[in-house]
């Protein structure tokens, strides 16, 4: 796991990249939240999609809802970055679209777009 703190628009974002699954269930998500908050002091986390178990992206498992609720409960804004084009589920695409319109959870194609969203930079450019 590689963690880099990026500062943009006076906001710190912990950008995490891992080739291994860091989020496999609710407990592992909580562990990640606490570790990142403790180690970096950041309440904004961007994580690559491949660090999350595939079941997360199957909405019928309810895993995404349970995990993302933990991020919100602990006051952490969260962005998942990567290529989502292989997912064809309309409910998942709708979920990602609505999440991107909110202020806490984002699904973005690149790390730079994830950081922009979490730092509020994308709102400034509009």
CORQUI-V412709 format. One record per backbone hydrogen bond with DSSP energy under -0.5 kcal/mol. CO is the residue of the C=O (numbers start at 1). NH is the residue of the N-H. If there is no record, write none. Layout:
co nh
CO NH
CO NH
//
This chain:
co nh
2 17
4 6
4 15
6 8
6 13
8 11
11 8
13 6
13 15
14 16
14 46
15 4
16 48
17 2
22 24
23 53
25 29
26 30
27 31
28 32
29 33
30 34
31 35
32 36
33 37
34 38
35 39
36 40
36 41
36 42
37 41
43 77
44 14
45 79
46 16
47 81
48 51
49 52
51 22
51 23
53 56
54 57
55 58
57 59
58 61
59 62
62 66
63 67
64 68
65 69
66 70
67 70
67 71
68 72
69 73
70 74
71 76
72 75
75 77
77 45
78 106
79 47
79 81
80 108
81 49
82 84
84 87
86 88
89 93
90 94
91 95
92 96
93 97
94 98
95 99
96 100
97 101
98 102
99 102
104 78
106 80
108 82
110 114
111 115
112 116
113 117
114 118
115 119
116 120
116 121
116 122
117 120
120 123
120 124
121 125
122 126
123 126
//
